[in-house]
Amino acid sequence: MTINRLKTGTISSAVLFLVIFASQESGFVILHAKSHGASLGLLLFLLPGIIGSLLSHGNKIFCPLKGAVLISPVCLLLFNLGSTLQYSLWYQVTYLLSAIFWCACGALGCYFVSELFRRPLL
């Protein structure tokens, strides 16, 4: 049962990561202007970490992170195929790394909140 829950957290995180990435690259979700430096759309990558952490049993931080890292080559391929603008490889890699960072932050925040409510303060 535990093995299935570990896989569920990883798979759900990977699928949600891919859906969010594809929706941002296709232009379905636009949360920033291309000329500005801030990308608020990266905050959506908190969701795969949170969902993956809630669905995994043992490693609530590692499973969502593993799902995001495993799906990142597919996202890099989507970056090159779907984009009409040609971005440099450094931009693509840093965008993916920051998306993985936000996914890990979502998993870490969910783990922190679950541990906060599970254990007594005194």
C-alpha positions, 0 to 999 in steps of 0.5 A: 500500500505504501509503494502505491502511495509513493507512486501516486504522489510522484505521478500526480506531481509529474502530471500536474507539473506538465499540465501547468507548464503546457498551459503556460507555454501555450498561452492559455494562462498568461500571468505576466508580460513577456517584456517584464522580468517578473513571472508570477506564473511560476507561483502556479508550480506550488500546486504540484508540490502541494498535491504530490505531498498530500498524496504521498505517504512517506517522503512528502518532500522527495516524491513531488520533487522526483516527479518534477525532475522526471518530467522536466525533459518533456517540458524542455522538449515542449519549450523548444517545440511549442514556442514561437520565440526562440529562447536561449538554452540558459533561459529554458534551463533557468525557467525549468529550475525555478519551476522545480524550486517552486514545486519543492517549496510547495511540498515543503510548505505542505509538509511543514503545515502537516507536521505543525498540526500533527504534533503538539506544541508542548 
